[in-house]
Amino acid sequence: MTPGGVDWTGPALGQHNVEVLGGLLGMAEDEIAALKEQKII
């Protein structure tokens, strides 16, 4: 039996925040920036 391997571990935590919050949830850039400033994301 051949041992398994990992080629890619997936995206970094928070890597797609802007795409999800802005694109999918419709949040404005200033709202996302405010969340970043408050260290929520």
Steps between C-alpha positions, in 0.01 A plus 500: 500500500634845409488764777283803435627852458381857515559727200311802632359569845235746384466878526637695793258602773313809381647489150157534338341745744459778243350267240253353749404817686494725195402267220267255668362711785503837322696691764660829391878547504477752785305250711765235441775751579325587828495131595873480428571811709306352791698174456177307451640352183 
